[in-house]
Amino acid sequence: MLYKGTVRKVGDHIDTDAIIPAVYLVTGDPKILGEKCMAGLDPEWVKQVKPGDILVAGRNFGCGSSREHAPIAILGAGIPVVVGHSFARIFYRNAFNTGLMLFELGDAINDIQDGDILEVNTETGTITDETNGKSWSCPPIPASMAEIVSKGGLVNYVKARLGAN
């Protein structure tokens, strides 16, 4: 799968309460959660986001609690993929389980600026910044995890495998 979008960059150690503050956890609706995405960081942040934008995050993104609402909020804001320096372990698994694609790029994220145009090829693991012309390779997402994401997350994947509606 190929993703291409405008970079929305955030810093290091953004925890799940910054991604979606606890006060908004009264719903699981992705659209409603998406409207409050990053409200703990900047209540106006999500107003800059357009469907298909790509979130670029610093170190340890998604640290804090293990709430699965955080990746759902990112998806609900219209962001299908996050490229980060590194991710908190539980957030990483919750992201794929809810259908959010993640790529770890390490220190290379320092070369990516807010507003750049980024292209992410999930099959090859190639990430290209079309604004500055730089390109990086990271391990592609394993086929099994890519299939989970393509089904919209683990629950939908299991339903499809079982033939359930």
Salt bridges, closest charged atoms under 4 A:
ASP17 OD1 - ARG67 NH1 3.07
GLU35 OE2 - LYS31 NZ 3.32
GLU44 OE1 - LYS47 NZ 2.90
ASP53 OD2 - ARG8 NE 2.93
ASP107 OD1 - ARG59 NH2 3.38
ASP107 OD1 - HIS85 NE2 3.03
ASP111 OD2 - LYS134 NZ 3.63
GLU130 OE1 - LYS4 NZ 3.03
